[in-house]
Structure formats: C-alpha cells, structure tokens
Amino acid sequence: MPRLLRRDLVCQQAVELVTAYLEGALSRRQRRRFEAHLRGCPNCSAYLEQIRVTIALVGRVEPEDLDPEARRDLTDLYRRWRGGSAGGDTHGAGDGGNGGNEP
Amino acid sequence: MGRAVLLRCGAVETDVELLGRLRGGDEEAFVALVTRYQGSLLRVARSIVPTSAVAEEVVQDTWMGVVRGIDSFEGRSSLKTWLFRILVNRARSAGARERPTAPLDPGGPSVDPARFDGGGAWKEPVAPWTDDTDARLDAATLGPVLRAALDELPDRQRQVVTLRDVEGLSSEDACAVLGISAGNQRILLHRGRARLRTVLEPRLGRP
C-alpha cells in the first residue's frame, strides 16, 4: 500500500507542496501522501531540508543599525508632533494627548 | 526624568510599558520604540516603495501616525503588526514599486522543470546542505547575498517573505498587514522561498 501512495506523487509535484506542508495547510490525506513520498525519496527530503535552512538564514538577515543622526531627527520631529516647545519637560502627561497638536 | 532612569535600570521594557509611557507623552519611550522598530520598519517599507529615500519618508510618516494615533491601538494585535499595518497603508499611498497591472502570481512551477525527468523525478540527486555548513552559513557572508536576492523577488513575494521569514510574523498577521488571502499568501511565500533557495544552492551545495 505505501508503495502505491508513493507512486501517486512524483517529485515535481511534491516540491510544490513543501510550503503548504510547512504551514500545516495540507489536508490529512495530502499530508500522508507527501510524507510517504518523503520517506521513499532522499532527494525531496533534502529539498525540504534546504527550504528549512533557507528560512532560517533569511531570518538572520539583520536590519541596518539606526544611525544616531536619524534618531536625533526623529526625536526633533517627535517634539514638533507633540506640539510643545523643544527641549522642555517631556513628562508633562497632562498636556492634551493627541487631540490638538497642530504644528 | 527620575522615572525613566529608574525604569532603564530594570529589565528591558515591554512594548506595552513603552506604549503606556508614550501615551503620557514620554519622549524617552518614543526613542526606545524607534530604536526597537526602525530597522524593521525601514526593511518592510523598502520592500514596498522604490527607493530608500521614499522608505525613510514613509517610516517617518508612520511614526507620526503612531504618535497621533496611539489611542487607537487596542492591543488586539502585537505592536509590531499594528506598526506594519500603518506602514503598509502609508507606503502604498506613497507609491508602491509595483505596477497596478502586475499579475498577482506569475504561475508556473517553483522549481525549474529542467531539473526533472519525463516522469517528474529529479534528474540529478539533490545534495544536502547539512553539517559542515556552519562556516559557510556565516551570516556576514550570506547577509548581502540574501538581501540582494530578496530585493530581486517580484514585489508581492518580497513583501510576504519579508514579513514572514525576515520579521517573523504569523501567516495570519502577514495576511492582515498586506490585505491578502491566506491562499495567496502561501503561494507568494512558496515562490519566494523557492527562489531564495535557488540563489543559495550554488553557495551551500557540496563543492
């Protein structure tokens, strides 16, 4: 029986199911078919593993560091958005929230 | 001042704590949030708009939206997802890379059909990347390669892969941020990942 299932799915079809498999989006029957194929197919197993490694590596792409100048610019803008005068007490929690801060 | 200094001595503040302080108009909380999320916001903005300059404007605009709309954040999604939603809306109105007529999905297989024989089986064995790869998996070397490869993906694939695999959003959150269906999201993710794998293959396959 498993042999029949495996023959059901060829490699070229199996690779198109990899993402749905990893997302848990295959039906139970599809998943069984896919896993049966993997058990008999070192190539597709290697392919799946390569996709996993790819995902892990993409997750390691670091954002560029925020340069201090950009941070200063944003802090200046923040003061303007808040509508207050720059450099004052920034902890004045009672000064009107977000309602009327026209520039 | 005293409160901020005290808080900084403790553990890293959560988003919720920082938001609470931001609601009170605390500039240090704003700076802390900017430090935490600016890189991610720029990256996602860059996946939508054509230039870094536009991306920076869009991100700045997003922060303004955050400061002015802070009271509308209800905490039903994570702060990151909320930020991305504001960002994507603003990025799209600022001018997306994509042409309005660009097809959602080019169709076709995600692996080059030439790799398979007439019966649909691999022609050549697929070489595992495992084990001794740690030196080769060096993020410093592969970072620029992956960044360039991401940049060359079709727009929607790049956006989905950036949100899912770079920023680590759930599929649900990525769909909400981009306003696409789960099925579409999965197709775009599938093609994007397959393309990135192809770019890595010559570098990580057996020598």
Interface residues (C-beta under 8 A of the other chain):
Chain A: V10 C11 Q12 Q13 V15 E16 V18 T19 A20 E23 A25 P42 N43 C44 A46 Y47 E49 Q50 I51 V53 T54 I55 L57 V58 G59 R60 V61 E62 P63 E64 D65 L66 A70 R71 L74 T75 L77 Y78 R79 W81 R82 T90 H91 G92 A93 D95 G97 N98 N101
Chain B: M1 R3 A4 R23 G24 G25 D26 E27 E28 F30 V31 V34 T35 Q38 G39 S40 L42 R43 E56 Q60 W63 M64 V67 R68 G69 I70 D71 P109 S110 V111 P113 F116 G119 G120 A121 W122 P125 V126 A127 P128 W129 T130 T133 L137 A139 L142 G143 L146 R147 L150 V161 D165 V166 G168 S171 A182 R186 L189 H190 R193 A194 L196 R197 L200 E201 L204
